[in-house]
């Protein structure tokens, strides 16, 4: 990950946290529903890893949001 994009990864992660909590899901529950490891959900939420389109689409499906909502970063 390029350092200049770190802030965007973190904002993406904060959106995942926001929508996960809005659905009242734990990281473990979300991980099971998306079919990835809980530690990967944690890394996504902390902005430490990139995410494939497959995971993005599955997150949106589970969280009942659009990809646009997931990428609508708050200032």
Secondary structure, 3 states (H helix, E strand, C coil): CCHHHHHHHHHHHHHHHHHHHHCCCCHHHHHHHHCCCHHHHHHHHCCCCCCCHHHHHHHHHHHCCCHHHHCCCCC
